[in-house]
């Protein structure tokens, strides 16, 4: 039972330390052995910390690499979605604009038609429709026009 404990705790370390004591043959072998074991413990701890740091750095690097790849995939996906969105909505936008223009023109025309109808109902105003182009007869020759036309005000969309 004690041998298992010594093998587990000291294992190869004690065998190396005794071999070193036998090789060097110091004047105080116990002090030399104690110092050697103490230094061996420091070195072993430093090596273990270095190994753990390497493992941790590798894990961080792998995580960073995965994150970078995921970011790239998301950027590509976002770009593709944006392209598809532009393709799908381009005809709809132009159709919506033309529909809005048509509705606006229809509303404008209805209001003009209503005004014209009201003017026709009044006595002596049947020949004039407000805001509509009218030909003005020329004073040079009766029955002929000089081509001057009254135009409605411009409508900006």
C-alpha positions as CSV (number, residue, x, y, z in Angstrom):
1,X,0.0,0.0,0.0
2,X,2.8,2.5,0.8
3,X,4.6,1.5,-2.4
4,X,1.6,2.4,-4.5
5,X,1.5,5.8,-2.8
6,X,5.3,6.3,-3.3
7,X,5.0,5.3,-7.0
8,X,2.0,7.6,-7.6
9,X,3.5,10.6,-5.8
10,X,7.2,10.2,-6.6
11,X,7.3,7.7,-9.4
12,X,10.1,8.4,-11.8
13,X,11.1,11.5,-9.9
14,X,12.6,9.7,-6.9
15,X,14.5,7.3,-9.1
16,X,16.0,10.2,-11.1
17,X,16.9,12.1,-7.8
18,X,18.7,9.0,-6.3
19,X,20.5,8.5,-9.6
20,X,21.7,12.1,-9.5
21,X,22.8,11.8,-5.9
22,X,24.8,8.7,-6.7
23,X,26.4,10.3,-9.8
24,X,27.4,13.6,-8.0
25,X,28.2,12.2,-4.6
26,X,27.7,15.4,-2.6
27,X,29.1,15.9,0.9
28,X,25.5,16.2,2.3
29,X,23.4,13.9,0.2
30,X,20.2,14.5,2.1
31,X,20.3,18.3,1.6
32,X,21.3,17.7,-2.0
33,X,18.3,15.3,-2.5
34,X,15.9,17.8,-0.8
35,X,17.1,20.6,-3.0
36,X,16.9,18.5,-6.1
37,X,13.4,17.4,-5.3
38,X,12.3,21.0,-4.6
39,X,13.7,22.2,-7.9
40,X,12.1,19.3,-9.7
41,X,8.7,20.3,-8.2
42,X,9.1,23.9,-9.4
43,X,10.2,22.8,-12.9
44,X,7.3,20.3,-13.1
45,X,4.7,23.0,-12.0
46,X,6.1,25.5,-14.6
47,X,5.9,22.9,-17.3
48,X,2.3,22.0,-16.3
49,X,1.3,25.7,-16.4
50,X,2.9,26.1,-19.8
51,X,1.1,23.0,-21.1
52,X,-2.2,24.3,-19.8
53,X,-1.6,27.7,-21.3
54,X,-0.9,26.1,-24.7
55,X,-4.1,24.1,-24.4
56,X,-6.0,27.2,-23.4
57,X,-4.5,29.3,-26.3
58,X,-5.3,26.6,-28.8
59,X,-8.9,26.4,-27.6
60,X,-9.2,30.2,-27.8
61,X,-7.6,30.2,-31.3
62,X,-10.1,27.5,-32.4
63,X,-13.0,29.4,-31.0
64,X,-11.8,32.6,-32.7
65,X,-11.5,30.7,-36.0
66,X,-15.0,29.3,-35.7
67,X,-16.3,32.8,-34.8
68,X,-14.6,34.3,-37.8
69,X,-16.0,31.6,-40.1
70,X,-19.5,32.1,-38.6
71,X,-19.2,35.8,-39.1
72,X,-18.2,35.3,-42.8
73,X,-21.1,32.9,-43.3
74,X,-23.5,35.4,-41.8
75,X,-22.1,38.3,-44.0
76,X,-22.5,36.1,-47.1
77,X,-26.0,35.1,-46.1
78,X,-26.9,38.7,-45.4
79,X,-25.6,39.8,-48.8
80,X,-27.6,37.0,-50.5
81,X,-30.8,38.0,-48.7
82,X,-30.2,41.6,-49.6
83,X,-29.7,40.7,-53.3
84,X,-32.9,38.6,-53.3
85,X,-34.8,41.4,-51.5
86,X,-33.7,43.9,-54.2
87,X,-34.7,41.5,-57.0
88,X,-38.1,40.8,-55.5
89,X,-39.0,44.3,-54.6
90,X,-37.7,46.2,-57.6
91,X,-40.8,45.5,-59.8
92,X,-43.1,46.1,-56.8
93,X,-41.6,49.5,-56.1
94,X,-42.0,50.7,-59.7
95,X,-45.5,49.2,-59.8
96,X,-46.4,50.9,-56.5
97,X,-45.1,54.3,-57.8
98,X,-47.1,54.0,-61.0
99,X,-50.2,52.9,-59.1
100,X,-49.8,55.9,-56.8
101,X,-49.4,58.2,-59.8
102,X,-52.5,56.7,-61.5
103,X,-54.6,57.1,-58.3
104,X,-53.4,60.7,-58.0
105,X,-54.2,61.5,-61.6
106,X,-57.7,59.8,-61.2
107,X,-58.4,61.8,-58.1
108,X,-57.3,65.0,-59.8
109,X,-59.4,64.2,-62.9
110,X,-62.5,63.5,-60.8
111,X,-62.3,66.8,-59.0
112,X,-61.9,68.6,-62.4
113,X,-64.9,66.7,-63.8
114,X,-67.0,67.6,-60.8
115,X,-66.1,71.3,-61.2
116,X,-66.9,71.1,-64.9
117,X,-70.3,69.5,-64.2
118,X,-71.1,72.2,-61.7
119,X,-70.1,74.9,-64.2
120,X,-72.3,73.3,-66.9
121,X,-75.3,73.5,-64.6
122,X,-74.9,77.2,-64.1
123,X,-76.6,79.3,-66.8
124,X,-74.2,81.0,-69.3
125,X,-71.1,79.0,-68.3
126,X,-71.5,75.8,-70.3
127,X,-68.7,76.7,-72.7
128,X,-66.0,77.3,-70.0
129,X,-64.4,74.5,-68.0
130,X,-61.9,75.7,-65.4
131,X,-58.3,74.6,-65.6
132,X,-58.8,73.0,-69.0
133,X,-57.0,74.1,-72.1
134,X,-59.1,76.3,-74.3
135,X,-58.5,77.7,-77.7
136,X,-58.7,81.5,-78.0
137,X,-59.9,82.7,-81.4
138,X,-57.5,84.9,-83.2
139,X,-58.6,88.5,-83.9
140,X,-57.0,88.3,-87.4
141,X,-59.4,85.9,-89.0
142,X,-62.7,84.7,-87.5
143,X,-63.1,81.0,-87.0
144,X,-59.4,80.3,-87.2
145,X,-57.1,79.8,-84.2
146,X,-53.5,81.0,-83.8
147,X,-52.5,77.9,-82.0
148,X,-52.2,79.5,-78.6
149,X,-53.5,77.2,-76.0
150,X,-54.1,77.8,-72.3
151,X,-52.5,75.0,-70.3
152,X,-53.3,73.9,-66.8
153,X,-50.7,74.4,-64.0
154,X,-47.9,71.8,-63.8
155,X,-48.4,68.9,-61.4
156,X,-45.2,67.7,-59.7
157,X,-45.2,64.2,-58.4
